[in-house]
Amino acid sequence: MTDEVVDEGPGESVDLAEEVIEEAPEAEADDRADWSEIEVDGEVWLAPPVLKSAFLRQADYTRKTQELAERRRATEAEHEAAGAHIADRARLHLLDEQAQALDGLDWPALEAADPERARALRERRRGLAETRERLAFDLARREHETRLANEAAEAEAVLATGRALSEQIEGWSPALAAQLADYAREFGVEADELRQINDPRLWRILHRAHLGETLARRLAEADRRAARPAVRPAADPGRPGGGAPGLDDRMETADWMRRRNAATLREHRRPRR
Protein backbone atom coordinates (compact mmCIF):
# COMPACT_ATOMS: atom_id res chain seq x y z
CA MET A 1 0.00 0.00 0.00
CA THR A 2 1.44 3.36 -0.95
CA ASP A 3 0.84 6.69 0.76
CA GLU A 4 -0.79 9.20 -1.47
CA VAL A 5 0.46 12.74 -1.28
CA VAL A 6 -2.27 15.23 -1.76
CA ASP A 7 -0.96 18.22 -3.62
CA GLU A 8 -3.27 21.15 -3.37
CA GLY A 9 -1.31 22.88 -6.05
CA PRO A 10 0.27 26.29 -6.08
CA GLY A 11 -2.82 27.98 -7.41
CA GLU A 12 -4.94 27.60 -4.23
CA SER A 13 -2.18 28.91 -1.94
CA VAL A 14 -1.61 31.95 -4.12
CA ASP A 15 -5.32 32.72 -4.21
CA LEU A 16 -5.56 32.52 -0.38
CA ALA A 17 -2.60 34.88 0.08
CA GLU A 18 -4.06 37.35 -2.35
CA GLU A 19 -7.38 37.24 -0.47
CA VAL A 20 -5.68 38.03 2.85
CA ILE A 21 -3.69 40.86 1.30
CA GLU A 22 -6.77 42.32 -0.30
CA GLU A 23 -8.77 42.26 2.97
CA ALA A 24 -5.94 43.54 5.18
CA PRO A 25 -5.92 47.22 4.12
CA GLU A 26 -9.65 47.62 4.75
CA ALA A 27 -9.48 45.96 8.17
CA GLU A 28 -6.38 47.96 9.07
CA ALA A 29 -8.06 51.19 8.06
CA ASP A 30 -11.05 50.40 10.25
CA ASP A 31 -8.85 49.48 13.20
CA ARG A 32 -6.71 52.63 12.94
CA ALA A 33 -9.71 54.88 13.43
CA ASP A 34 -9.14 54.68 17.20
CA TRP A 35 -5.35 54.86 17.04
CA SER A 36 -3.58 57.81 18.56
CA GLU A 37 -0.09 59.26 18.67
CA ILE A 38 2.41 58.50 21.40
CA GLU A 39 5.88 59.94 21.86
CA VAL A 40 8.77 57.59 22.52
CA ASP A 41 12.27 59.03 22.99
CA GLY A 42 11.35 62.15 21.06
CA GLU A 43 9.74 60.28 18.16
CA VAL A 44 5.98 60.21 17.51
CA TRP A 45 4.35 56.89 16.68
CA LEU A 46 0.82 55.86 15.78
CA ALA A 47 -0.38 53.14 18.14
CA PRO A 48 -3.64 51.29 18.88
CA PRO A 49 -5.45 51.99 22.18
CA VAL A 50 -4.26 48.76 23.81
CA LEU A 51 -0.64 49.49 23.00
CA LYS A 52 -0.99 53.12 24.09
CA SER A 53 -2.48 52.10 27.43
CA ALA A 54 0.31 49.58 27.95
CA PHE A 55 2.93 52.17 27.03
CA LEU A 56 1.43 54.75 29.41
CA ARG A 57 1.38 52.20 32.22
CA GLN A 58 4.98 51.32 31.50
CA ALA A 59 5.96 54.99 31.36
CA ASP A 60 4.18 55.66 34.65
CA TYR A 61 5.86 52.63 36.22
CA THR A 62 9.24 53.78 34.93
CA ARG A 63 8.69 57.30 36.26
CA LYS A 64 7.64 56.06 39.70
CA THR A 65 10.57 53.65 39.77
CA GLN A 66 12.97 56.47 38.95
CA GLU A 67 11.43 58.71 41.61
CA LEU A 68 11.70 55.92 44.16
CA ALA A 69 15.32 55.31 43.21
CA GLU A 70 16.09 59.04 43.52
CA ARG A 71 14.45 59.20 46.94
CA ARG A 72 16.38 56.12 48.01
CA ARG A 73 19.66 57.64 46.85
CA ALA A 74 18.82 60.90 48.61
CA THR A 75 17.96 59.03 51.79
CA GLU A 76 21.16 57.02 51.64
CA ALA A 77 23.17 60.19 51.09
CA GLU A 78 21.48 61.81 54.08
CA HIS A 79 22.21 58.76 56.21
CA GLU A 80 25.85 58.75 55.13
CA ALA A 81 26.18 62.46 55.86
CA ALA A 82 24.53 62.01 59.25
CA GLY A 83 26.82 59.07 60.03
CA ALA A 84 29.90 61.05 59.05
CA HIS A 85 28.73 63.97 61.16
CA ILE A 86 28.19 61.72 64.19
CA ALA A 87 31.62 60.13 63.68
CA ASP A 88 33.30 63.53 63.50
CA ARG A 89 31.48 64.66 66.62
CA ALA A 90 32.65 61.52 68.42
CA ARG A 91 36.19 62.16 67.21
CA LEU A 92 36.02 65.73 68.46
CA HIS A 93 34.85 64.51 71.85
CA LEU A 94 37.69 61.99 71.97
CA LEU A 95 40.23 64.72 71.18
CA ASP A 96 38.82 66.81 74.02
CA GLU A 97 39.15 63.91 76.44
CA GLN A 98 42.74 63.26 75.41
CA ALA A 99 43.61 66.93 75.77
CA GLN A 100 41.99 67.08 79.19
CA ALA A 101 43.97 64.01 80.28
CA LEU A 102 47.25 65.65 79.22
CA ASP A 103 46.27 68.94 80.84
CA GLY A 104 45.78 67.08 84.12
CA LEU A 105 49.40 65.85 84.27
CA ASP A 106 51.89 67.17 86.80
CA TRP A 107 54.10 68.81 84.21
CA PRO A 108 56.83 70.12 86.56
CA ALA A 109 57.31 66.70 88.12
CA LEU A 110 57.23 65.01 84.70
CA GLU A 111 59.83 67.40 83.26
CA ALA A 112 62.05 66.84 86.27
CA ALA A 113 61.74 63.06 86.10
CA ASP A 114 61.73 62.54 82.32
CA PRO A 115 62.39 65.64 80.17
CA GLU A 116 62.20 63.73 76.90
CA ARG A 117 58.82 62.23 77.70
CA ALA A 118 57.55 65.61 78.88
CA ARG A 119 58.69 67.19 75.59
CA ALA A 120 56.98 64.44 73.55
CA LEU A 121 53.73 64.82 75.50
CA ARG A 122 53.78 68.59 75.06
CA GLU A 123 54.22 68.08 71.32
CA ARG A 124 51.33 65.63 71.37
CA ARG A 125 49.21 68.21 73.20
CA ARG A 126 49.92 70.82 70.53
CA GLY A 127 49.03 68.30 67.80
CA LEU A 128 45.75 67.51 69.51
CA ALA A 129 44.91 71.23 69.69
CA GLU A 130 45.67 71.74 65.98
CA THR A 131 43.71 68.65 64.95
CA ARG A 132 40.74 69.69 67.07
CA GLU A 133 40.77 73.21 65.62
CA ARG A 134 40.74 71.91 62.05
CA LEU A 135 38.00 69.37 62.81
CA ALA A 136 35.85 71.91 64.65
CA PHE A 137 36.21 74.38 61.79
CA ASP A 138 35.26 71.74 59.23
CA LEU A 139 32.26 70.67 61.30
CA ALA A 140 31.05 74.25 61.68
CA ARG A 141 31.44 74.85 57.94
CA ARG A 142 29.49 71.73 57.00
CA GLU A 143 26.76 72.48 59.54
CA HIS A 144 26.45 75.99 58.12
CA GLU A 145 26.23 74.67 54.56
CA THR A 146 23.66 72.07 55.60
CA ARG A 147 21.58 74.71 57.35
CA LEU A 148 21.67 76.96 54.29
CA ALA A 149 20.74 74.05 52.01
CA ASN A 150 17.84 73.09 54.26
CA GLU A 151 16.59 76.66 54.40
CA ALA A 152 16.81 76.95 50.63
CA ALA A 153 14.97 73.64 50.20
CA GLU A 154 12.27 74.73 52.64
CA ALA A 155 11.89 78.08 50.85
CA GLU A 156 11.60 76.34 47.49
CA ALA A 157 9.04 73.92 48.92
CA VAL A 158 7.02 76.85 50.26
CA LEU A 159 7.15 78.57 46.85
CA ALA A 160 6.15 75.37 45.07
CA THR A 161 3.25 74.92 47.48
CA GLY A 162 2.19 78.52 46.88
CA ARG A 163 2.30 78.06 43.11
CA ALA A 164 0.21 74.90 43.35
CA LEU A 165 -2.34 76.53 45.68
CA SER A 166 -2.64 79.60 43.44
CA GLU A 167 -3.80 77.23 40.70
CA GLN A 168 -6.08 75.12 42.90
CA ILE A 169 -7.65 77.72 45.21
CA GLU A 170 -9.31 80.79 43.74
CA GLY A 171 -8.09 84.00 45.31
CA TRP A 172 -5.08 82.43 46.99
CA SER A 173 -2.86 85.10 48.52
CA PRO A 174 -0.59 85.69 51.53
CA ALA A 175 -3.58 87.30 53.28
CA LEU A 176 -5.66 84.15 52.79
CA ALA A 177 -2.75 82.03 54.01
CA ALA A 178 -2.57 84.20 57.14
CA GLN A 179 -6.30 83.68 57.72
CA LEU A 180 -5.88 79.94 57.46
CA ALA A 181 -2.92 80.11 59.84
CA ASP A 182 -5.04 81.98 62.39
CA TYR A 183 -7.80 79.42 61.92
CA ALA A 184 -5.36 76.54 62.45
CA ARG A 185 -3.99 78.17 65.61
CA GLU A 186 -7.49 77.96 67.09
CA PHE A 187 -6.93 74.20 67.14
CA GLY A 188 -3.47 74.46 68.71
CA VAL A 189 -1.41 74.27 65.51
CA GLU A 190 1.73 76.38 65.92
CA ALA A 191 3.28 78.59 63.24
CA ASP A 192 6.39 76.38 63.01
CA GLU A 193 4.18 73.36 62.35
CA LEU A 194 2.35 75.21 59.58
CA ARG A 195 5.63 76.16 57.92
CA GLN A 196 6.46 72.48 57.68
CA ILE A 197 3.23 71.71 55.81
CA ASN A 198 4.33 71.80 52.18
CA ASP A 199 1.66 69.45 50.88
CA PRO A 200 -0.96 71.46 48.93
CA ARG A 201 -3.58 68.82 49.71
CA LEU A 202 -3.39 69.57 53.44
CA TRP A 203 -3.77 73.31 52.80
CA ARG A 204 -6.80 72.60 50.61
CA ILE A 205 -8.37 70.57 53.41
CA LEU A 206 -7.69 73.43 55.84
CA HIS A 207 -9.17 75.91 53.36
CA ARG A 208 -12.34 73.88 52.92
CA ALA A 209 -12.75 73.49 56.67
CA HIS A 210 -12.37 77.26 57.08
CA LEU A 211 -14.89 77.94 54.31
CA GLY A 212 -17.35 75.47 55.81
CA GLU A 213 -17.16 77.01 59.27
CA THR A 214 -17.41 80.54 57.88
CA LEU A 215 -20.50 79.60 55.87
CA ALA A 216 -22.06 77.89 58.89
CA ARG A 217 -21.57 81.04 60.98
CA ARG A 218 -23.15 83.23 58.31
CA LEU A 219 -26.14 80.91 57.98
CA ALA A 220 -26.60 80.84 61.74
CA GLU A 221 -26.49 84.65 61.85
CA ALA A 222 -29.02 84.84 59.01
CA ASP A 223 -31.32 82.46 60.88
CA ARG A 224 -31.05 84.59 64.03
CA ARG A 225 -31.92 87.71 62.09
CA ALA A 226 -34.86 86.00 60.41
CA ALA A 227 -36.19 84.81 63.77
CA ARG A 228 -35.86 88.27 65.35
CA PRO A 229 -39.28 90.10 65.40
CA ALA A 230 -39.56 93.24 63.31
CA VAL A 231 -39.79 96.47 65.28
CA ARG A 232 -42.85 98.55 64.26
CA PRO A 233 -44.05 101.83 65.76
CA ALA A 234 -47.03 101.43 68.06
CA ALA A 235 -50.13 103.55 67.65
CA ASP A 236 -50.24 106.56 69.96
CA PRO A 237 -53.81 107.78 70.51
CA GLY A 238 -52.50 110.83 72.32
CA ARG A 239 -50.71 112.18 69.24
CA PRO A 240 -52.35 113.61 66.15
CA GLY A 241 -53.27 110.78 63.89
CA GLY A 242 -52.28 108.23 66.47
CA GLY A 243 -55.73 106.76 66.43
CA ALA A 244 -56.24 107.35 62.72
CA PRO A 245 -58.20 104.68 60.98
CA GLY A 246 -56.31 102.22 58.81
CA LEU A 247 -53.29 101.92 61.13
CA ASP A 248 -52.48 98.49 62.50
CA ASP A 249 -49.40 97.30 64.33
CA ARG A 250 -49.39 94.17 62.21
CA MET A 251 -48.69 96.23 59.08
CA GLU A 252 -45.26 96.46 57.50
CA THR A 253 -43.20 99.38 58.75
CA ALA A 254 -43.12 101.18 55.40
CA ASP A 255 -46.92 100.97 54.96
CA TRP A 256 -47.53 102.03 58.56
CA MET A 257 -45.28 105.09 58.19
CA ARG A 258 -46.82 106.06 54.88
CA ARG A 259 -50.35 105.96 56.30
CA ARG A 260 -49.24 107.64 59.52
CA ASN A 261 -47.66 110.52 57.59
CA ALA A 262 -50.75 110.90 55.42
CA ALA A 263 -52.98 111.05 58.50
CA THR A 264 -50.73 113.65 60.12
CA LEU A 265 -50.77 115.74 56.95
CA ARG A 266 -54.57 115.62 56.87
CA GLU A 267 -54.68 116.63 60.52
CA HIS A 268 -52.57 119.72 59.85
CA ARG A 269 -54.66 120.69 56.82
CA ARG A 270 -57.91 120.39 58.77
CA PRO A 271 -59.34 123.87 59.34
CA ARG A 272 -59.18 125.13 62.88
CA ARG A 273 -62.43 126.05 64.64
C-alpha positions as a Python dict, from the first residue, in 0.01 Angstrom:
ca = {
    (1, 'M'): (0, 0, 0),
    (2, 'T'): (144, 336, -95),
    (3, 'D'): (84, 669, 76),
    (4, 'E'): (-79, 920, -147),
    (5, 'V'): (46, 1274, -128),
    (6, 'V'): (-227, 1523, -176),
    (7, 'D'): (-96, 1822, -362),
    (8, 'E'): (-327, 2115, -337),
    (9, 'G'): (-131, 2288, -605),
    (10, 'P'): (27, 2629, -608),
    (11, 'G'): (-282, 2798, -741),
    (12, 'E'): (-494, 2760, -423),
    (13, 'S'): (-218, 2891, -194),
    (14, 'V'): (-161, 3195, -412),
    (15, 'D'): (-532, 3272, -421),
    (16, 'L'): (-556, 3252, -38),
    (17, 'A'): (-260, 3488, 8),
    (18, 'E'): (-406, 3735, -235),
    (19, 'E'): (-738, 3724, -47),
    (20, 'V'): (-568, 3803, 285),
    (21, 'I'): (-369, 4086, 130),
    (22, 'E'): (-677, 4232, -30),
    (23, 'E'): (-877, 4226, 297),
    (24, 'A'): (-594, 4354, 518),
    (25, 'P'): (-592, 4722, 412),
    (26, 'E'): (-965, 4762, 475),
    (27, 'A'): (-948, 4596, 817),
    (28, 'E'): (-638, 4796, 907),
    (29, 'A'): (-806, 5119, 806),
    (30, 'D'): (-1105, 5040, 1025),
    (31, 'D'): (-885, 4948, 1320),
    (32, 'R'): (-671, 5263, 1294),
    (33, 'A'): (-971, 5488, 1343),
    (34, 'D'): (-914, 5468, 1720),
    (35, 'W'): (-535, 5486, 1704),
    (36, 'S'): (-358, 5781, 1856),
    (37, 'E'): (-9, 5926, 1867),
    (38, 'I'): (241, 5850, 2140),
    (39, 'E'): (588, 5994, 2186),
    (40, 'V'): (877, 5759, 2252),
    (41, 'D'): (1227, 5903, 2299),
    (42, 'G'): (1135, 6215, 2106),
    (43, 'E'): (974, 6028, 1816),
    (44, 'V'): (598, 6021, 1751),
    (45, 'W'): (435, 5689, 1668),
    (46, 'L'): (82, 5586, 1578),
    (47, 'A'): (-38, 5314, 1814),
    (48, 'P'): (-364, 5129, 1888),
    (49, 'P'): (-545, 5199, 2218),
    (50, 'V'): (-426, 4876, 2381),
    (51, 'L'): (-64, 4949, 2300),
    (52, 'K'): (-99, 5312, 2409),
    (53, 'S'): (-248, 5210, 2743),
    (54, 'A'): (31, 4958, 2795),
    (55, 'F'): (293, 5217, 2703),
    (56, 'L'): (143, 5475, 2941),
    (57, 'R'): (138, 5220, 3222),
    (58, 'Q'): (498, 5132, 3150),
    (59, 'A'): (596, 5499, 3136),
    (60, 'D'): (418, 5566, 3465),
    (61, 'Y'): (586, 5263, 3622),
    (62, 'T'): (924, 5378, 3493),
    (63, 'R'): (869, 5730, 3626),
    (64, 'K'): (764, 5606, 3970),
    (65, 'T'): (1057, 5365, 3977),
    (66, 'Q'): (1297, 5647, 3895),
    (67, 'E'): (1143, 5871, 4161),
    (68, 'L'): (1170, 5592, 4416),
    (69, 'A'): (1532, 5531, 4321),
    (70, 'E'): (1609, 5904, 4352),
    (71, 'R'): (1445, 5920, 4694),
    (72, 'R'): (1638, 5612, 4801),
    (73, 'R'): (1966, 5764, 4685),
    (74, 'A'): (1882, 6090, 4861),
    (75, 'T'): (1796, 5903, 5179),
    (76, 'E'): (2116, 5702, 5164),
    (77, 'A'): (2317, 6019, 5109),
    (78, 'E'): (2148, 6181, 5408),
    (79, 'H'): (2221, 5876, 5621),
    (80, 'E'): (2585, 5875, 5513),
    (81, 'A'): (2618, 6246, 5586),
    (82, 'A'): (2453, 6201, 5925),
    (83, 'G'): (2682, 5907, 6003),
    (84, 'A'): (2990, 6105, 5905),
    (85, 'H'): (2873, 6397, 6116),
    (86, 'I'): (2819, 6172, 6419),
    (87, 'A'): (3162, 6013, 6368),
    (88, 'D'): (3330, 6353, 6350),
    (89, 'R'): (3148, 6466, 6662),
    (90, 'A'): (3265, 6152, 6842),
    (91, 'R'): (3619, 6216, 6721),
    (92, 'L'): (3602, 6573, 6846),
    (93, 'H'): (3485, 6451, 7185),
    (94, 'L'): (3769, 6199, 7197),
    (95, 'L'): (4023, 6472, 7118),
    (96, 'D'): (3882, 6681, 7402),
    (97, 'E'): (3915, 6391, 7644),
    (98, 'Q'): (4274, 6326, 7541),
    (99, 'A'): (4361, 6693, 7577),
    (100, 'Q'): (4199, 6708, 7919),
    (101, 'A'): (4397, 6401, 8028),
    (102, 'L'): (4725, 6565, 7922),
    (103, 'D'): (4627, 6894, 8084),
    (104, 'G'): (4578, 6708, 8412),
    (105, 'L'): (4940, 6585, 8427),
    (106, 'D'): (5189, 6717, 8680),
    (107, 'W'): (5410, 6881, 8421),
    (108, 'P'): (5683, 7012, 8656),
    (109, 'A'): (5731, 6670, 8812),
    (110, 'L'): (5723, 6501, 8470),
    (111, 'E'): (5983, 6740, 8326),
    (112, 'A'): (6205, 6684, 8627),
    (113, 'A'): (6174, 6306, 8610),
    (114, 'D'): (6173, 6254, 8232),
    (115, 'P'): (6239, 6564, 8017),
    (116, 'E'): (6220, 6373, 7690),
    (117, 'R'): (5882, 6223, 7770),
    (118, 'A'): (5755, 6561, 7888),
    (119, 'R'): (5869, 6719, 7559),
    (120, 'A'): (5698, 6444, 7355),
    (121, 'L'): (5373, 6482, 7550),
    (122, 'R'): (5378, 6859, 7506),
    (123, 'E'): (5422, 6808, 7132),
    (124, 'R'): (5133, 6563, 7137),
    (125, 'R'): (4921, 6821, 7320),
    (126, 'R'): (4992, 7082, 7053),
    (127, 'G'): (4903, 6830, 6780),
    (128, 'L'): (4575, 6751, 6951),
    (129, 'A'): (4491, 7123, 6969),
    (130, 'E'): (4567, 7174, 6598),
    (131, 'T'): (4371, 6865, 6495),
    (132, 'R'): (4074, 6969, 6707),
    (133, 'E'): (4077, 7321, 6562),
    (134, 'R'): (4074, 7191, 6205),
    (135, 'L'): (3800, 6937, 6281),
    (136, 'A'): (3585, 7191, 6465),
    (137, 'F'): (3621, 7438, 6179),
    (138, 'D'): (3526, 7174, 5923),
    (139, 'L'): (3226, 7067, 6130),
    (140, 'A'): (3105, 7425, 6168),
    (141, 'R'): (3144, 7485, 5794),
    (142, 'R'): (2949, 7173, 5700),
    (143, 'E'): (2676, 7248, 5954),
    (144, 'H'): (2645, 7599, 5812),
    (145, 'E'): (2623, 7467, 5456),
    (146, 'T'): (2366, 7207, 5560),
    (147, 'R'): (2158, 7471, 5735),
    (148, 'L'): (2167, 7696, 5429),
    (149, 'A'): (2074, 7405, 5201),
    (150, 'N'): (1784, 7309, 5426),
    (151, 'E'): (1659, 7666, 5440),
    (152, 'A'): (1681, 7695, 5063),
    (153, 'A'): (1497, 7364, 5020),
    (154, 'E'): (1227, 7473, 5264),
    (155, 'A'): (1189, 7808, 5085),
    (156, 'E'): (1160, 7634, 4749),
    (157, 'A'): (904, 7392, 4892),
    (158, 'V'): (702, 7685, 5026),
    (159, 'L'): (715, 7857, 4685),
    (160, 'A'): (615, 7537, 4507),
    (161, 'T'): (325, 7492, 4748),
    (162, 'G'): (219, 7852, 4688),
    (163, 'R'): (230, 7806, 4311),
    (164, 'A'): (21, 7490, 4335),
    (165, 'L'): (-234, 7653, 4568),
    (166, 'S'): (-264, 7960, 4344),
    (167, 'E'): (-380, 7723, 4070),
    (168, 'Q'): (-608, 7512, 4290),
    (169, 'I'): (-765, 7772, 4521),
    (170, 'E'): (-931, 8079, 4374),
    (171, 'G'): (-809, 8400, 4531),
    (172, 'W'): (-508, 8243, 4699),
    (173, 'S'): (-286, 8510, 4852),
    (174, 'P'): (-59, 8569, 5153),
    (175, 'A'): (-358, 8730, 5328),
    (176, 'L'): (-566, 8415, 5279),
    (177, 'A'): (-275, 8203, 5401),
    (178, 'A'): (-257, 8420, 5714),
    (179, 'Q'): (-630, 8368, 5772),
    (180, 'L'): (-588, 7994, 5746),
    (181, 'A'): (-292, 8011, 5984),
    (182, 'D'): (-504, 8198, 6239),
    (183, 'Y'): (-780, 7942, 6192),
    (184, 'A'): (-536, 7654, 6245),
    (185, 'R'): (-399, 7817, 6561),
    (186, 'E'): (-749, 7796, 6709),
    (187, 'F'): (-693, 7420, 6714),
    (188, 'G'): (-347, 7446, 6871),
    (189, 'V'): (-141, 7427, 6551),
    (190, 'E'): (173, 7638, 6592),
    (191, 'A'): (328, 7859, 6324),
    (192, 'D'): (639, 7638, 6301),
    (193, 'E'): (418, 7336, 6235),
    (194, 'L'): (235, 7521, 5958),
    (195, 'R'): (563, 7616, 5792),
    (196, 'Q'): (646, 7248, 5768),
    (197, 'I'): (323, 7171, 5581),
    (198, 'N'): (433, 7180, 5218),
    (199, 'D'): (166, 6945, 5088),
    (200, 'P'): (-96, 7146, 4893),
    (201, 'R'): (-358, 6882, 4971),
    (202, 'L'): (-339, 6957, 5344),
    (203, 'W'): (-377, 7331, 5280),
    (204, 'R'): (-680, 7260, 5061),
    (205, 'I'): (-837, 7057, 5341),
    (206, 'L'): (-769, 7343, 5584),
    (207, 'H'): (-917, 7591, 5336),
    (208, 'R'): (-1234, 7388, 5292),
    (209, 'A'): (-1275, 7349, 5667),
    (210, 'H'): (-1237, 7726, 5708),
    (211, 'L'): (-1489, 7794, 5431),
    (212, 'G'): (-1735, 7547, 5581),
    (213, 'E'): (-1716, 7701, 5927),
    (214, 'T'): (-1741, 8054, 5788),
    (215, 'L'): (-2050, 7960, 5587),
    (216, 'A'): (-2206, 7789, 5889),
    (217, 'R'): (-2157, 8104, 6098),
    (218, 'R'): (-2315, 8323, 5831),
    (219, 'L'): (-2614, 8091, 5798),
    (220, 'A'): (-2660, 8084, 6174),
    (221, 'E'): (-2649, 8465, 6185),
    (222, 'A'): (-2902, 8484, 5901),
    (223, 'D'): (-3132, 8246, 6088),
    (224, 'R'): (-3105, 8459, 6403),
    (225, 'R'): (-3192, 8771, 6209),
    (226, 'A'): (-3486, 8600, 6041),
    (227, 'A'): (-3619, 8481, 6377),
    (228, 'R'): (-3586, 8827, 6535),
    (229, 'P'): (-3928, 9010, 6540),
    (230, 'A'): (-3956, 9324, 6331),
    (231, 'V'): (-3979, 9647, 6528),
    (232, 'R'): (-4285, 9855, 6426),
    (233, 'P'): (-4405, 10183, 6576),
    (234, 'A'): (-4703, 10143, 6806),
    (235, 'A'): (-5013, 10355, 6765),
    (236, 'D'): (-5024, 10656, 6996),
    (237, 'P'): (-5381, 10778, 7051),
    (238, 'G'): (-5250, 11083, 7232),
    (239, 'R'): (-5071, 11218, 6924),
    (240, 'P'): (-5235, 11361, 6615),
    (241, 'G'): (-5327, 11078, 6389),
    (242, 'G'): (-5228, 10823, 6647),
    (243, 'G'): (-5573, 10676, 6643),
    (244, 'A'): (-5624, 10735, 6272),
    (245, 'P'): (-5820, 10468, 6098),
    (246, 'G'): (-5631, 10222, 5881),
    (247, 'L'): (-5329, 10192, 6113),
    (248, 'D'): (-5248, 9849, 6250),
    (249, 'D'): (-4940, 9730, 6433),
    (250, 'R'): (-4939, 9417, 6221),
    (251, 'M'): (-4869, 9623, 5908),
    (252, 'E'): (-4526, 9646, 5750),
    (253, 'T'): (-4320, 9938, 5875),
    (254, 'A'): (-4312, 10118, 5540),
    (255, 'D'): (-4692, 10097, 5496),
    (256, 'W'): (-4753, 10203, 5856),
    (257, 'M'): (-4528, 10509, 5819),
    (258, 'R'): (-4682, 10606, 5488),
    (259, 'R'): (-5035, 10596, 5630),
    (260, 'R'): (-4924, 10764, 5952),
    (261, 'N'): (-4766, 11052, 5759),
    (262, 'A'): (-5075, 11090, 5542),
    (263, 'A'): (-5298, 11105, 5850),
    (264, 'T'): (-5073, 11365, 6012),
    (265, 'L'): (-5077, 11574, 5695),
    (266, 'R'): (-5457, 11562, 5687),
    (267, 'E'): (-5468, 11663, 6052),
    (268, 'H'): (-5257, 11972, 5985),
    (269, 'R'): (-5466, 12069, 5682),
    (270, 'R'): (-5791, 12039, 5877),
    (271, 'P'): (-5934, 12387, 5934),
    (272, 'R'): (-5918, 12513, 6288),
    (273, 'R'): (-6243, 12605, 6464),
}
